[in-house]
Amino acid sequence: MPDHIVLTSHPRASKTPHASGIHWGAATPQERGPLIGGLSQPATRNVIGTHSGAYSVYRALAVAAGHLQRDHKPDLTNTAPVASIGPHPQWGDPAKIISLDPWGHRVAEAFAGQIAAGMDVRPTIAITRAHINMPELCAAIAAGRLKPDGHILSANGDVRVTKAAIDPVWYLPGVAERFKIKESALRRALFEQTGGMFPELVTRPDLKVFLPPIGGMTLYFFGDVEKLGKPETKVACRLHDECNGSDVFGSDICTCRPYLAHGIEVCIEMAQQGGVGLVVYNRKEGRALGEVTKFLVYNARKRQVGGDRAETYFERTECVAGVQDMRFQELMPDVFHWLGITRIDRWASMSNMKHGALTAQGIEVVERVPIPDELIPADAKVEMDAKKAAGYFSESVPAMAELTVAKGRGLEE
């Protein structure tokens, strides 16, 4: 019998057990129900898309090439989180967390019975421990800004961290509400702008959870993670959106790596004082426009008459991409709700949009920490001048309504 393709990930007829319902925002994982995005039992699936969405095409290639069994289910033995996070009261509020699964790191424990019975339930969050080391931290030690303590920070610059990887999980009614749009309009746009990749977006309104094919985020914790969510715990944070050219390869055209390193320094200081430092690293390369678009804009900026100038910095991005920024910080506060954070004592960011999105979700920001002038590369001066001219960083933070308008003017990192 020849192979055939079914243009839906949720066939109506099957001999396997039927999908279970999802009650988003329920107080316990069992009340909420498991999220099933595996492909081994299609009729049990209760989400749109598949796990590890950004890598699903590689998985398909591995299956096609014969390197991976199409019905493989992971063995989760000894994969449990190395640190305990939650539950926090915010997990039971369906309006607080809409872009990740708050129970995603507890799948093997919470749904052990279902997994033992053969259900393909998979984690969307993993938590482990490691050490990191950056040349900038060694320089900070040499300059006397950081002092090794032998526990969090070693004399050779090694920093002990706990880290978590989070895959996106979108509760579509909640996402629509956060953006003040109709769920039907959201579903239609997602369906059309992915070239019809997920027909269930428009054919299955009963499926409310979407595993989007985008990059997630990585969290780096400095200090005792289990102190988070306690009112007395002081928190320092750097929220950083990916910039591969600077973060990894050290390009000096922007302040991304310098600000990331400075944010880590602020986090280490807070951990050494008994608090917790947190770096949130989002996979949103080039303001979520992508690196190809980013490099095209670099060329357009440098080749324009008069050379690269602050007054045309954001205009050239819009000419190429149609918009200046597509990161949309409205979903960003979810990770802070997941961690039980209601107050950030030191916020290493210059972004009014990020600040506004946090405060709109009831998260207090006590102190905003700008990047020191001496850490700004010479070639990044155009970027900094453009952002300052746009009102990018000020002590007077505009309201969210103003920020929505400001988004079109590029008030973002």
Summary of the structure (lengths in Angstrom):
residues: 413
radius of gyration: 22.4
end to end distance: 54.9
largest distance: 72.1
contacts: 1249
relative contact order: 0.11
helix: 38%
strand: 13%
